[in-house]
């Protein structure tokens, strides 16, 4: 499955970008939410997400790179998010925040940064719909894929298979056409791609190239 990251889209012409995403029937649209505290960048909030929702029926895959996400879960759920993914270290009560997300009738995920251990999954993975493995340090698009992410993908895949779970593995950061096969081969289910998809006059072709690999 493919989840284009809107952060790399042309924000001066989002209706055109969404038209392409709709016509090419991508699986998800990845929304990067950054607060300038957890990561050194600021993007947009629930108001923008709500304004985008009428442009498509494609599920919104919303990645919260923010401190205290529990304070914003209801807002992003009401804005139209279909999946909310949080970082474990941003909340004091991880299980409670995951439960809060799911109480809104949407799917819940957690994200692991390149330096994060997978041990955090041990007591929570049974509650998750998604594990997002960051293959770059979060905060900015266009970074180079960190190869050690492939081993982490494989390790998480083994946990999911051993527990007979339906949890999906998503990978975000430096995913390109030339490394997508390796990422999928390691066990990924969903590829997040930003700069590798949104490119002037080439977005449609780039989506189709990814779909051929999938």
Secondary structure by P-SEA (a helix, b strand, c coil): cbbbcccccccccaaaaaaaaaaacccbbbbbbbcccccccccccaaaaaaaccccccccbbbbccccccccaaaaaaacccbbbbbccccccaaaaaaaaaaaccccbbbbcccccccccccccccccbbbbbcccccccccccccaaaaaaaaaaaaaaaacccbbbbbbccccccaaaaaaaacccbbbbcccccccccaaaaaaaaaaac
